[in-house]
Amino acid sequence: MTHDRGSGIPPLLPISNGRVFRVGPELDMPVFAKGKNPGLVTFRYLWPTGPKETLAGRMLTVSFTFAHLAKAITK
């Protein structure tokens, strides 16, 4: 890891190698399926655990996946 840097770091916070772990639930929902092309929406909410001198907080992520399912290979 590299040291934190930038003009947005408050002078009272010591410059160090930041570290944070996150845990939380994830929900995957299919929103449509057209033939072999499904669309999925993922919601993920994470709480920081064990932060070491970090400015990070809770995080909500929403993502969309559009996939194409290939044929299964059979022998």
N, CA, C and O atoms as a Tripos MOL2 file, in Angstrom:
@<TRIPOS>MOLECULE
protein
  300   299    75     0     0
PROTEIN
NO_CHARGES

@<TRIPOS>ATOM
      1 N           0.8370   -1.1750    0.0000 N.3       1 MET1
      2 CA          0.0000    0.0000    0.0000 C.3       1 MET1
      3 C           0.8800    1.2360    0.0000 C.2       1 MET1
      4 O           2.0070    1.2190    0.4950 O.2       1 MET1
      5 N           0.3500    2.2940   -0.5580 N.am      2 THR2
      6 CA          1.0640    3.5610   -0.5690 C.3       2 THR2
      7 C           0.4710    4.4850    0.4810 C.2       2 THR2
      8 O          -0.6440    4.2760    0.9600 O.2       2 THR2
      9 N           1.2390    5.5110    0.8280 N.am      3 HIS3
     10 CA          0.7450    6.4890    1.7950 C.3       3 HIS3
     11 C          -0.3980    7.2870    1.1870 C.2       3 HIS3
     12 O          -0.4050    7.5610   -0.0130 O.2       3 HIS3
     13 N          -1.3660    7.6600    2.0230 N.am      4 ASP4
     14 CA         -2.4450    8.5330    1.5870 C.3       4 ASP4
     15 C          -1.8440    9.8900    1.2310 C.2       4 ASP4
     16 O          -0.9070   10.3580    1.8760 O.2       4 ASP4
     17 N          -2.4100   10.5210    0.1760 N.am      5 ARG5
     18 CA         -1.9010   11.8310   -0.2010 C.3       5 ARG5
     19 C          -3.0100   12.6270   -0.8670 C.2       5 ARG5
     20 O          -4.0350   12.0770   -1.2700 O.2       5 ARG5
     21 N          -2.7940   13.8980   -0.9730 N.am      6 GLY6
     22 CA         -3.7640   14.7620   -1.6180 C.3       6 GLY6
     23 C          -4.0590   15.9810   -0.7650 C.2       6 GLY6
     24 O          -3.7460   16.0160    0.4250 O.2       6 GLY6
     25 N          -4.6630   16.9780   -1.3890 N.am      7 SER7
     26 CA         -4.9400   18.2320   -0.6780 C.3       7 SER7
     27 C          -6.1820   18.1250    0.2020 C.2       7 SER7
     28 O          -6.4040   18.9950    1.0450 O.2       7 SER7
     29 N          -7.0030   17.0770    0.0300 N.am      8 GLY8
     30 CA         -8.2310   16.9410    0.8040 C.3       8 GLY8
     31 C          -8.0360   16.2890    2.1650 C.2       8 GLY8
     32 O          -9.0040   16.1490    2.9130 O.2       8 GLY8
     33 N          -6.8210   15.8860    2.5090 N.am      9 ILE9
     34 CA         -6.5720   15.2360    3.7980 C.3       9 ILE9
     35 C          -6.3870   16.3130    4.8630 C.2       9 ILE9
     36 O          -5.5140   17.1700    4.7200 O.2       9 ILE9
     37 N          -7.1990   16.2890    5.9430 N.am     10 PRO10
     38 CA         -7.0570   17.3000    7.0020 C.3      10 PRO10
     39 C          -5.6630   17.2390    7.6350 C.2      10 PRO10
     40 O          -5.1060   16.1520    7.7880 O.2      10 PRO10
     41 N          -5.1010   18.3810    8.0000 N.am     11 PRO11
     42 CA         -3.7530   18.4030    8.5840 C.3      11 PRO11
     43 C          -3.6500   17.6550    9.9120 C.2      11 PRO11
     44 O          -2.5630   17.2100   10.2810 O.2      11 PRO11
     45 N          -4.7730   17.5070   10.6440 N.am     12 LEU12
     46 CA         -4.7300   16.7970   11.9290 C.3      12 LEU12
     47 C          -4.6350   15.2790   11.7590 C.2      12 LEU12
     48 O          -4.2500   14.5810   12.6960 O.2      12 LEU12
     49 N          -4.9740   14.7660   10.5910 N.am     13 LEU13
     50 CA         -4.9270   13.3330   10.3420 C.3      13 LEU13
     51 C          -3.5280   12.9520    9.8790 C.2      13 LEU13
     52 O          -3.0510   13.4710    8.8690 O.2      13 LEU13
     53 N          -2.8640   12.0550   10.5990 N.am     14 PRO14
     54 CA         -1.5080   11.6930   10.1890 C.3      14 PRO14
     55 C          -1.5110   10.9450    8.8480 C.2      14 PRO14
     56 O          -2.4110   10.1530    8.5720 O.2      14 PRO14
     57 N          -0.5070   11.2050    8.0350 N.am     15 ILE15
     58 CA         -0.3550   10.5200    6.7580 C.3      15 ILE15
     59 C           0.1610    9.1200    7.0510 C.2      15 ILE15
     60 O           1.1870    8.9590    7.7110 O.2      15 ILE15
     61 N          -0.5480    8.1040    6.5610 N.am     16 SER16
     62 CA         -0.1730    6.7160    6.8440 C.3      16 SER16
     63 C          -0.7010    5.8370    5.7300 C.2      16 SER16
     64 O          -1.3200    6.3150    4.7800 O.2      16 SER16
     65 N          -0.4520    4.5610    5.8600 N.am     17 ASN17
     66 CA         -1.0390    3.5870    4.9420 C.3      17 ASN17
     67 C          -2.4430    3.2740    5.4480 C.2      17 ASN17
     68 O          -2.5970    2.7020    6.5270 O.2      17 ASN17
     69 N          -3.4690    3.6420    4.6820 N.am     18 GLY18
     70 CA         -4.8410    3.4070    5.1060 C.3      18 GLY18
     71 C          -5.2270    1.9400    4.9370 C.2      18 GLY18
     72 O          -4.6800    1.2340    4.0910 O.2      18 GLY18
     73 N          -6.1640    1.5030    5.7440 N.am     19 ARG19
     74 CA         -6.6490    0.1290    5.6510 C.3      19 ARG19
     75 C          -8.0690    0.0830    6.1880 C.2      19 ARG19
     76 O          -8.3710    0.6630    7.2310 O.2      19 ARG19
     77 N          -8.9470   -0.6210    5.4560 N.am     20 VAL20
     78 CA        -10.3120   -0.8020    5.9260 C.3      20 VAL20
     79 C         -10.8560   -2.0910    5.3380 C.2      20 VAL20
     80 O         -10.5850   -2.4190    4.1830 O.2      20 VAL20
     81 N         -11.6200   -2.8160    6.1310 N.am     21 PHE21
     82 CA        -12.3130   -4.0160    5.6790 C.3      21 PHE21
     83 C         -13.7990   -3.7070    5.7190 C.2      21 PHE21
     84 O         -14.2460   -2.9130    6.5470 O.2      21 PHE21
     85 N         -14.5680   -4.3240    4.8340 N.am     22 ARG22
     86 CA        -16.0030   -4.0610    4.7880 C.3      22 ARG22
     87 C         -16.7830   -5.3740    4.7860 C.2      22 ARG22
     88 O         -16.3500   -6.3690    4.2050 O.2      22 ARG22
     89 N         -17.9460   -5.3570    5.4490 N.am     23 VAL23
     90 CA        -18.8640   -6.4940    5.4380 C.3      23 VAL23
     91 C         -20.2810   -5.9660    5.2240 C.2      23 VAL23
     92 O         -20.5920   -4.8280    5.5730 O.2      23 VAL23
     93 N         -21.1220   -6.8010    4.6520 N.am     24 GLY24
     94 CA        -22.5000   -6.3830    4.4680 C.3      24 GLY24
     95 C         -23.2520   -7.2910    3.5200 C.2      24 GLY24
     96 O         -22.6710   -8.1970    2.9230 O.2      24 GLY24
     97 N         -24.5540   -7.0470    3.3800 N.am     25 PRO25
     98 CA        -25.4010   -7.8980    2.5390 C.3      25 PRO25
     99 C         -25.3180   -7.5110    1.0580 C.2      25 PRO25
    100 O         -24.9630   -6.3890    0.6980 O.2      25 PRO25
    101 N         -25.6580   -8.4810    0.2290 N.am     26 GLU26
    102 CA        -25.7370   -8.2650   -1.2190 C.3      26 GLU26
    103 C         -27.0090   -8.9170   -1.7230 C.2      26 GLU26
    104 O         -27.3540  -10.0220   -1.3040 O.2      26 GLU26
    105 N         -27.7100   -8.2340   -2.6230 N.am     27 LEU27
    106 CA        -28.9510   -8.7340   -3.1860 C.3      27 LEU27
    107 C         -28.8480   -8.6830   -4.7060 C.2      27 LEU27
    108 O         -28.5990   -7.6220   -5.2790 O.2      27 LEU27
    109 N         -29.0390   -9.8310   -5.3610 N.am     28 ASP28
    110 CA        -29.0440   -9.9150   -6.8150 C.3      28 ASP28
    111 C         -30.4710  -10.1780   -7.2760 C.2      28 ASP28
    112 O         -31.1260  -11.1070   -6.8020 O.2      28 ASP28
    113 N         -30.9490   -9.3460   -8.2110 N.am     29 MET29
    114 CA        -32.3180   -9.5030   -8.7020 C.3      29 MET29
    115 C         -32.3180   -9.5420  -10.2280 C.2      29 MET29
    116 O         -31.7650   -8.6520  -10.8740 O.2      29 MET29
    117 N         -32.9390  -10.5780  -10.8070 N.am     30 PRO30
    118 CA        -33.0960  -10.5540  -12.2670 C.3      30 PRO30
    119 C         -34.1730   -9.5330  -12.6270 C.2      30 PRO30
    120 O         -35.2360   -9.5100  -12.0070 O.2      30 PRO30
    121 N         -33.9040   -8.6920  -13.6220 N.am     31 VAL31
    122 CA        -34.8880   -7.6810  -14.0060 C.3      31 VAL31
    123 C         -35.5620   -8.0200  -15.3270 C.2      31 VAL31
    124 O         -36.6740   -7.5640  -15.5930 O.2      31 VAL31
    125 N         -34.8950   -8.8190  -16.1580 N.am     32 PHE32
    126 CA        -35.5270   -9.3020  -17.3800 C.3      32 PHE32
    127 C         -34.7160  -10.4510  -17.9480 C.2      32 PHE32
    128 O         -33.5420  -10.6210  -17.6220 O.2      32 PHE32
    129 N         -35.3490  -11.2270  -18.7930 N.am     33 ALA33
    130 CA        -34.6690  -12.2960  -19.5230 C.3      33 ALA33
    131 C         -35.3040  -12.3740  -20.9020 C.2      33 ALA33
    132 O         -36.4990  -12.6330  -21.0380 O.2      33 ALA33
    133 N         -34.4960  -12.1480  -21.9070 N.am     34 LYS34
    134 CA        -34.9740  -12.2190  -23.2830 C.3      34 LYS34
    135 C         -34.1500  -13.2870  -23.9830 C.2      34 LYS34
    136 O         -33.0090  -13.0480  -24.3810 O.2      34 LYS34
    137 N         -34.7390  -14.4630  -24.1290 N.am     35 GLY35
    138 CA        -33.9860  -15.5800  -24.6980 C.3      35 GLY35
    139 C         -32.8480  -15.9750  -23.7720 C.2      35 GLY35
    140 O         -33.0620  -16.3020  -22.6050 O.2      35 GLY35
    141 N         -31.6410  -15.9390  -24.3080 N.am     36 LYS36
    142 CA        -30.4590  -16.2970  -23.5070 C.3      36 LYS36
    143 C         -29.7290  -15.0630  -22.9860 C.2      36 LYS36
    144 O         -28.5420  -15.1340  -22.6650 O.2      36 LYS36
    145 N         -30.4280  -13.9380  -22.9010 N.am     37 ASN37
    146 CA        -29.8210  -12.6880  -22.4520 C.3      37 ASN37
    147 C         -30.5020  -12.1770  -21.1810 C.2      37 ASN37
    148 O         -31.4780  -11.4320  -21.2660 O.2      37 ASN37
    149 N         -30.0020  -12.5670  -20.0050 N.am     38 PRO38
    150 CA        -30.5940  -12.0560  -18.7590 C.3      38 PRO38
    151 C         -29.9630  -10.7280  -18.3420 C.2      38 PRO38
    152 O         -28.8050  -10.4430  -18.6500 O.2      38 PRO38
    153 N         -30.7490   -9.9330  -17.6420 N.am     39 GLY39
    154 CA        -30.2540   -8.6970  -17.0380 C.3      39 GLY39
    155 C         -30.4160   -8.7950  -15.5300 C.2      39 GLY39
    156 O         -31.4840   -9.1710  -15.0450 O.2      39 GLY39
    157 N         -29.3700   -8.4620  -14.7830 N.am     40 LEU40
    158 CA        -29.3870   -8.5600  -13.3230 C.3      40 LEU40
    159 C         -29.0120   -7.2170  -12.7100 C.2      40 LEU40
    160 O         -28.1430   -6.5120  -13.2220 O.2      40 LEU40
    161 N         -29.6750   -6.8680  -11.6080 N.am     41 VAL41
    162 CA        -29.3090   -5.6950  -10.8250 C.3      41 VAL41
    163 C         -28.8030   -6.1950   -9.4760 C.2      41 VAL41
    164 O         -29.4240   -7.0480   -8.8430 O.2      41 VAL41
    165 N         -27.6700   -5.6540   -9.0490 N.am     42 THR42
    166 CA        -27.0640   -6.0360   -7.7740 C.3      42 THR42
    167 C         -27.0260   -4.8280   -6.8490 C.2      42 THR42
    168 O         -26.5790   -3.7510   -7.2430 O.2      42 THR42
    169 N         -27.4970   -5.0080   -5.6210 N.am     43 PHE43
    170 CA        -27.4160   -3.9960   -4.5770 C.3      43 PHE43
    171 C         -26.4700   -4.5360   -3.5050 C.2      43 PHE43
    172 O         -26.6070   -5.6780   -3.0660 O.2      43 PHE43
    173 N         -25.5140   -3.7130   -3.0900 N.am     44 ARG44
    174 CA        -24.5510   -4.1280   -2.0630 C.3      44 ARG44
    175 C         -24.3810   -2.9750   -1.0850 C.2      44 ARG44
    176 O         -24.0860   -1.8520   -1.4920 O.2      44 ARG44
    177 N         -24.5680   -3.2490    0.2170 N.am     45 TYR45
    178 CA        -24.3820   -2.2330    1.2600 C.3      45 TYR45
    179 C         -23.2920   -2.7220    2.1960 C.2      45 TYR45
    180 O         -23.3870   -3.8240    2.7370 O.2      45 TYR45
    181 N         -22.2530   -1.9110    2.3940 N.am     46 LEU46
    182 CA        -21.0940   -2.3480    3.1740 C.3      46 LEU46
    183 C         -20.8000   -1.3990    4.3200 C.2      46 LEU46
    184 O         -20.8530   -0.1790    4.1660 O.2      46 LEU46
    185 N         -20.4890   -1.9790    5.4780 N.am     47 TRP47
    186 CA        -20.0680   -1.2260    6.6520 C.3      47 TRP47
    187 C         -18.5670   -1.4220    6.8330 C.2      47 TRP47
    188 O         -18.0620   -2.5290    6.6460 O.2      47 TRP47
    189 N         -17.8530   -0.3640    7.1930 N.am     48 PRO48
    190 CA        -16.4200   -0.5270    7.4600 C.3      48 PRO48
    191 C         -16.2130   -1.2220    8.8020 C.2      48 PRO48
    192 O         -16.9210   -0.9510    9.7720 O.2      48 PRO48
    193 N         -15.2390   -2.1130    8.8420 N.am     49 THR49
    194 CA        -14.8680   -2.7850   10.0920 C.3      49 THR49
    195 C         -13.3520   -2.7070   10.2250 C.2      49 THR49
    196 O         -12.6330   -2.9680    9.2600 O.2      49 THR49
    197 N         -12.8810   -2.3690   11.3510 N.am     50 GLY50
    198 CA        -11.4460   -2.2990   11.6080 C.3      50 GLY50
    199 C         -10.7200   -1.2390   10.8050 C.2      50 GLY50
    200 O          -9.6160   -1.4960   10.3250 O.2      50 GLY50
    201 N         -11.3130   -0.0230   10.6350 N.am     51 PRO51
    202 CA        -10.5680    0.9820    9.8670 C.3      51 PRO51
    203 C          -9.3270    1.4420   10.6280 C.2      51 PRO51
    204 O          -9.3260    1.5650   11.8530 O.2      51 PRO51
    205 N          -8.2940    1.6840    9.8680 N.am     52 LYS52
    206 CA         -7.0460    2.1930   10.4480 C.3      52 LYS52
    207 C          -6.7900    3.5570    9.8300 C.2      52 LYS52
    208 O          -6.2780    3.6460    8.7140 O.2      52 LYS52
    209 N          -7.1390    4.6160   10.5410 N.am     53 GLU53
    210 CA         -6.9150    5.9820   10.0910 C.3      53 GLU53
    211 C          -7.4170    6.1860    8.6630 C.2      53 GLU53
    212 O          -6.6300    6.4140    7.7440 O.2      53 GLU53
    213 N          -8.7230    6.1030    8.4900 N.am     54 THR54
    214 CA         -9.2930    6.2490    7.1590 C.3      54 THR54
    215 C         -10.4450    7.2360    7.1710 C.2      54 THR54
    216 O         -11.0580    7.4860    8.2090 O.2      54 THR54
    217 N         -10.7310    7.7920    6.0080 N.am     55 LEU55
    218 CA        -11.8670    8.6950    5.8680 C.3      55 LEU55
    219 C         -13.0560    7.9690    5.2450 C.2      55 LEU55
    220 O         -14.0700    8.5980    4.9410 O.2      55 LEU55
    221 N         -12.9460    6.6620    5.0530 N.am     56 ALA56
    222 CA        -14.0010    5.8740    4.4160 C.3      56 ALA56
    223 C         -15.1750    5.6790    5.3670 C.2      56 ALA56
    224 O         -15.0190    5.6830    6.5880 O.2      56 ALA56
    225 N         -16.3580    5.5060    4.7720 N.am     57 GLY57
    226 CA        -17.5590    5.2760    5.5600 C.3      57 GLY57
    227 C         -18.3820    4.1590    4.9480 C.2      57 GLY57
    228 O         -17.8530    3.3060    4.2350 O.2      57 GLY57
    229 N         -19.6690    4.1670    5.2260 N.am     58 ARG58
    230 CA        -20.5660    3.1670    4.6500 C.3      58 ARG58
    231 C         -20.6660    3.3650    3.1500 C.2      58 ARG58
    232 O         -20.4890    4.4750    2.6470 O.2      58 ARG58
    233 N         -20.9540    2.2660    2.4300 N.am     59 MET59
    234 CA        -20.9660    2.3530    0.9770 C.3      59 MET59
    235 C         -22.1340    1.5510    0.4110 C.2      59 MET59
    236 O         -22.3360    0.3910    0.7710 O.2      59 MET59
    237 N         -22.9030    2.1840   -0.4820 N.am     60 LEU60
    238 CA        -23.9800    1.5280   -1.2070 C.3      60 LEU60
    239 C         -23.5660    1.4560   -2.6740 C.2      60 LEU60
    240 O         -23.2170    2.4730   -3.2750 O.2      60 LEU60
    241 N         -23.6050    0.2670   -3.2430 N.am     61 THR61
    242 CA        -23.2380    0.0700   -4.6390 C.3      61 THR61
    243 C         -24.4120   -0.5610   -5.3640 C.2      61 THR61
    244 O         -25.0040   -1.5240   -4.8780 O.2      61 THR61
    245 N         -24.7510   -0.0200   -6.5280 N.am     62 VAL62
    246 CA        -25.7820   -0.5920   -7.3890 C.3      62 VAL62
    247 C         -25.1250   -0.8510   -8.7310 C.2      62 VAL62
    248 O         -24.5150    0.0500   -9.3060 O.2      62 VAL62
    249 N         -25.2420   -2.0810   -9.2410 N.am     63 SER63
    250 CA        -24.6490   -2.4000  -10.5300 C.3      63 SER63
    251 C         -25.6440   -3.1610  -11.3860 C.2      63 SER63
    252 O         -26.5660   -3.7980  -10.8760 O.2      63 SER63
    253 N         -25.4460   -3.0870  -12.6860 N.am     64 PHE64
    254 CA        -26.2930   -3.7790  -13.6480 C.3      64 PHE64
    255 C         -25.4160   -4.6790  -14.5030 C.2      64 PHE64
    256 O         -24.3660   -4.2550  -14.9870 O.2      64 PHE64
    257 N         -25.8510   -5.9320  -14.6900 N.am     65 THR65
    258 CA        -25.1220   -6.8840  -15.5140 C.3      65 THR65
    259 C         -26.0340   -7.3830  -16.6190 C.2      65 THR65
    260 O         -27.1530   -7.8310  -16.3690 O.2      65 THR65
    261 N         -25.5420   -7.2980  -17.8320 N.am     66 PHE66
    262 CA        -26.2410   -7.8410  -18.9930 C.3      66 PHE66
    263 C         -25.3630   -8.9720  -19.5120 C.2      66 PHE66
    264 O         -24.2070   -8.7380  -19.8640 O.2      66 PHE66
    265 N         -25.8860  -10.1900  -19.5650 N.am     67 ALA67
    266 CA        -25.0880  -11.3460  -19.9210 C.3      67 ALA67
    267 C         -25.7060  -12.1100  -21.1010 C.2      67 ALA67
    268 O         -26.8900  -11.9730  -21.4080 O.2      67 ALA67
    269 N         -24.8800  -12.8970  -21.7300 N.am     68 HIS68
    270 CA        -25.3250  -13.8050  -22.7780 C.3      68 HIS68
    271 C         -24.9360  -15.2100  -22.3570 C.2      68 HIS68
    272 O         -23.7540  -15.4960  -22.1700 O.2      68 HIS68
    273 N         -25.9170  -16.0890  -22.2050 N.am     69 LEU69
    274 CA        -25.6460  -17.4540  -21.7700 C.3      69 LEU69
    275 C         -25.2420  -18.3000  -22.9660 C.2      69 LEU69
    276 O         -25.9650  -18.3650  -23.9600 O.2      69 LEU69
    277 N         -24.1020  -18.9410  -22.8720 N.am     70 ALA70
    278 CA        -23.6090  -19.8000  -23.9480 C.3      70 ALA70
    279 C         -24.1990  -21.2050  -23.7840 C.2      70 ALA70
    280 O         -24.6870  -21.5670  -22.7140 O.2      70 ALA70
    281 N         -24.1440  -21.9720  -24.8480 N.am     71 LYS71
    282 CA        -24.6080  -23.3650  -24.7750 C.3      71 LYS71
    283 C         -23.6630  -24.1840  -23.9140 C.2      71 LYS71
    284 O         -22.4530  -23.9590  -23.9160 O.2      71 LYS71
    285 N         -24.2220  -25.1330  -23.1800 N.am     72 ALA72
    286 CA        -23.4210  -26.0280  -22.3680 C.3      72 ALA72
    287 C         -22.7100  -27.0350  -23.2630 C.2      72 ALA72
    288 O         -23.2820  -27.5450  -24.2270 O.2      72 ALA72
    289 N         -21.4620  -27.3100  -22.9290 N.am     73 ILE73
    290 CA        -20.6940  -28.2910  -23.7070 C.3      73 ILE73
    291 C         -20.9550  -29.6710  -23.1240 C.2      73 ILE73
    292 O         -20.7350  -29.8970  -21.9340 O.2      73 ILE73
    293 N         -21.4130  -30.5780  -23.9440 N.am     74 THR74
    294 CA        -21.6950  -31.9500  -23.5010 C.3      74 THR74
    295 C         -20.7890  -32.9100  -24.2720 C.2      74 THR74
    296 O         -20.4250  -32.6510  -25.4190 O.2      74 THR74
    297 N         -20.4410  -33.9910  -23.6430 N.am     75 LYS75
    298 CA        -19.5750  -34.9980  -24.2930 C.3      75 LYS75
    299 C         -20.3450  -36.2260  -24.6230 C.2      75 LYS75
    300 O         -19.7860  -37.1760  -25.1710 O.2      75 LYS75
@<TRIPOS>BOND
     1     1     2 1
     2     2     3 1
     3     3     4 2
     4     3     5 am
     5     5     6 1
     6     6     7 1
     7     7     8 2
     8     7     9 am
     9     9    10 1
    10    10    11 1
    11    11    12 2
    12    11    13 am
    13    13    14 1
    14    14    15 1
    15    15    16 2
    16    15    17 am
    17    17    18 1
    18    18    19 1
    19    19    20 2
    20    19    21 am
    21    21    22 1
    22    22    23 1
    23    23    24 2
    24    23    25 am
    25    25    26 1
    26    26    27 1
    27    27    28 2
    28    27    29 am
    29    29    30 1
    30    30    31 1
    31    31    32 2
    32    31    33 am
    33    33    34 1
    34    34    35 1
    35    35    36 2
    36    35    37 am
    37    37    38 1
    38    38    39 1
    39    39    40 2
    40    39    41 am
    41    41    42 1
    42    42    43 1
    43    43    44 2
    44    43    45 am
    45    45    46 1
    46    46    47 1
    47    47    48 2
    48    47    49 am
    49    49    50 1
    50    50    51 1
    51    51    52 2
    52    51    53 am
    53    53    54 1
    54    54    55 1
    55    55    56 2
    56    55    57 am
    57    57    58 1
    58    58    59 1
    59    59    60 2
    60    59    61 am
    61    61    62 1
    62    62    63 1
    63    63    64 2
    64    63    65 am
    65    65    66 1
    66    66    67 1
    67    67    68 2
    68    67    69 am
    69    69    70 1
    70    70    71 1
    71    71    72 2
    72    71    73 am
    73    73    74 1
    74    74    75 1
    75    75    76 2
    76    75    77 am
    77    77    78 1
    78    78    79 1
    79    79    80 2
    80    79    81 am
    81    81    82 1
    82    82    83 1
    83    83    84 2
    84    83    85 am
    85    85    86 1
    86    86    87 1
    87    87    88 2
    88    87    89 am
    89    89    90 1
    90    90    91 1
    91    91    92 2
    92    91    93 am
    93    93    94 1
    94    94    95 1
    95    95    96 2
    96    95    97 am
    97    97    98 1
    98    98    99 1
    99    99   100 2
   100    99   101 am
   101   101   102 1
   102   102   103 1
   103   103   104 2
   104   103   105 am
   105   105   106 1
   106   106   107 1
   107   107   108 2
   108   107   109 am
   109   109   110 1
   110   110   111 1
   111   111   112 2
   112   111   113 am
   113   113   114 1
   114   114   115 1
   115   115   116 2
   116   115   117 am
   117   117   118 1
   118   118   119 1
   119   119   120 2
   120   119   121 am
   121   121   122 1
   122   122   123 1
   123   123   124 2
   124   123   125 am
   125   125   126 1
   126   126   127 1
   127   127   128 2
   128   127   129 am
   129   129   130 1
   130   130   131 1
   131   131   132 2
   132   131   133 am
   133   133   134 1
   134   134   135 1
   135   135   136 2
   136   135   137 am
   137   137   138 1
   138   138   139 1
   139   139   140 2
   140   139   141 am
   141   141   142 1
   142   142   143 1
   143   143   144 2
   144   143   145 am
   145   145   146 1
   146   146   147 1
   147   147   148 2
   148   147   149 am
   149   149   150 1
   150   150   151 1
   151   151   152 2
   152   151   153 am
   153   153   154 1
   154   154   155 1
   155   155   156 2
   156   155   157 am
   157   157   158 1
   158   158   159 1
   159   159   160 2
   160   159   161 am
   161   161   162 1
   162   162   163 1
   163   163   164 2
   164   163   165 am
   165   165   166 1
   166   166   167 1
   167   167   168 2
   168   167   169 am
   169   169   170 1
   170   170   171 1
   171   171   172 2
   172   171   173 am
   173   173   174 1
   174   174   175 1
   175   175   176 2
   176   175   177 am
   177   177   178 1
   178   178   179 1
   179   179   180 2
   180   179   181 am
   181   181   182 1
   182   182   183 1
   183   183   184 2
   184   183   185 am
   185   185   186 1
   186   186   187 1
   187   187   188 2
   188   187   189 am
   189   189   190 1
   190   190   191 1
   191   191   192 2
   192   191   193 am
   193   193   194 1
   194   194   195 1
   195   195   196 2
   196   195   197 am
   197   197   198 1
   198   198   199 1
   199   199   200 2
   200   199   201 am
   201   201   202 1
   202   202   203 1
   203   203   204 2
   204   203   205 am
   205   205   206 1
   206   206   207 1
   207   207   208 2
   208   207   209 am
   209   209   210 1
   210   210   211 1
   211   211   212 2
   212   211   213 am
   213   213   214 1
   214   214   215 1
   215   215   216 2
   216   215   217 am
   217   217   218 1
   218   218   219 1
   219   219   220 2
   220   219   221 am
   221   221   222 1
   222   222   223 1
   223   223   224 2
   224   223   225 am
   225   225   226 1
   226   226   227 1
   227   227   228 2
   228   227   229 am
   229   229   230 1
   230   230   231 1
   231   231   232 2
   232   231   233 am
   233   233   234 1
   234   234   235 1
   235   235   236 2
   236   235   237 am
   237   237   238 1
   238   238   239 1
   239   239   240 2
   240   239   241 am
   241   241   242 1
   242   242   243 1
   243   243   244 2
   244   243   245 am
   245   245   246 1
   246   246   247 1
   247   247   248 2
   248   247   249 am
   249   249   250 1
   250   250   251 1
   251   251   252 2
   252   251   253 am
   253   253   254 1
   254   254   255 1
   255   255   256 2
   256   255   257 am
   257   257   258 1
   258   258   259 1
   259   259   260 2
   260   259   261 am
   261   261   262 1
   262   262   263 1
   263   263   264 2
   264   263   265 am
   265   265   266 1
   266   266   267 1
   267   267   268 2
   268   267   269 am
   269   269   270 1
   270   270   271 1
   271   271   272 2
   272   271   273 am
   273   273   274 1
   274   274   275 1
   275   275   276 2
   276   275   277 am
   277   277   278 1
   278   278   279 1
   279   279   280 2
   280   279   281 am
   281   281   282 1
   282   282   283 1
   283   283   284 2
   284   283   285 am
   285   285   286 1
   286   286   287 1
   287   287   288 2
   288   287   289 am
   289   289   290 1
   290   290   291 1
   291   291   292 2
   292   291   293 am
   293   293   294 1
   294   294   295 1
   295   295   296 2
   296   295   297 am
   297   297   298 1
   298   298   299 1
   299   299   300 2
@<TRIPOS>SUBSTRUCTURE
     1 MET1         2 RESIDUE 1 A MET
     2 THR2         6 RESIDUE 1 A THR
     3 HIS3        10 RESIDUE 1 A HIS
     4 ASP4        14 RESIDUE 1 A ASP
     5 ARG5        18 RESIDUE 1 A ARG
     6 GLY6        22 RESIDUE 1 A GLY
     7 SER7        26 RESIDUE 1 A SER
     8 GLY8        30 RESIDUE 1 A GLY
     9 ILE9        34 RESIDUE 1 A ILE
    10 PRO10       38 RESIDUE 1 A PRO
    11 PRO11       42 RESIDUE 1 A PRO
    12 LEU12       46 RESIDUE 1 A LEU
    13 LEU13       50 RESIDUE 1 A LEU
    14 PRO14       54 RESIDUE 1 A PRO
    15 ILE15       58 RESIDUE 1 A ILE
    16 SER16       62 RESIDUE 1 A SER
    17 ASN17       66 RESIDUE 1 A ASN
    18 GLY18       70 RESIDUE 1 A GLY
    19 ARG19       74 RESIDUE 1 A ARG
    20 VAL20       78 RESIDUE 1 A VAL
    21 PHE21       82 RESIDUE 1 A PHE
    22 ARG22       86 RESIDUE 1 A ARG
    23 VAL23       90 RESIDUE 1 A VAL
    24 GLY24       94 RESIDUE 1 A GLY
    25 PRO25       98 RESIDUE 1 A PRO
    26 GLU26      102 RESIDUE 1 A GLU
    27 LEU27      106 RESIDUE 1 A LEU
    28 ASP28      110 RESIDUE 1 A ASP
    29 MET29      114 RESIDUE 1 A MET
    30 PRO30      118 RESIDUE 1 A PRO
    31 VAL31      122 RESIDUE 1 A VAL
    32 PHE32      126 RESIDUE 1 A PHE
    33 ALA33      130 RESIDUE 1 A ALA
    34 LYS34      134 RESIDUE 1 A LYS
    35 GLY35      138 RESIDUE 1 A GLY
    36 LYS36      142 RESIDUE 1 A LYS
    37 ASN37      146 RESIDUE 1 A ASN
    38 PRO38      150 RESIDUE 1 A PRO
    39 GLY39      154 RESIDUE 1 A GLY
    40 LEU40      158 RESIDUE 1 A LEU
    41 VAL41      162 RESIDUE 1 A VAL
    42 THR42      166 RESIDUE 1 A THR
    43 PHE43      170 RESIDUE 1 A PHE
    44 ARG44      174 RESIDUE 1 A ARG
    45 TYR45      178 RESIDUE 1 A TYR
    46 LEU46      182 RESIDUE 1 A LEU
    47 TRP47      186 RESIDUE 1 A TRP
    48 PRO48      190 RESIDUE 1 A PRO
    49 THR49      194 RESIDUE 1 A THR
    50 GLY50      198 RESIDUE 1 A GLY
    51 PRO51      202 RESIDUE 1 A PRO
    52 LYS52      206 RESIDUE 1 A LYS
    53 GLU53      210 RESIDUE 1 A GLU
    54 THR54      214 RESIDUE 1 A THR
    55 LEU55      218 RESIDUE 1 A LEU
    56 ALA56      222 RESIDUE 1 A ALA
    57 GLY57      226 RESIDUE 1 A GLY
    58 ARG58      230 RESIDUE 1 A ARG
    59 MET59      234 RESIDUE 1 A MET
    60 LEU60      238 RESIDUE 1 A LEU
    61 THR61      242 RESIDUE 1 A THR
    62 VAL62      246 RESIDUE 1 A VAL
    63 SER63      250 RESIDUE 1 A SER
    64 PHE64      254 RESIDUE 1 A PHE
    65 THR65      258 RESIDUE 1 A THR
    66 PHE66      262 RESIDUE 1 A PHE
    67 ALA67      266 RESIDUE 1 A ALA
    68 HIS68      270 RESIDUE 1 A HIS
    69 LEU69      274 RESIDUE 1 A LEU
    70 ALA70      278 RESIDUE 1 A ALA
    71 LYS71      282 RESIDUE 1 A LYS
    72 ALA72      286 RESIDUE 1 A ALA
    73 ILE73      290 RESIDUE 1 A ILE
    74 THR74      294 RESIDUE 1 A THR
    75 LYS75      298 RESIDUE 1 A LYS
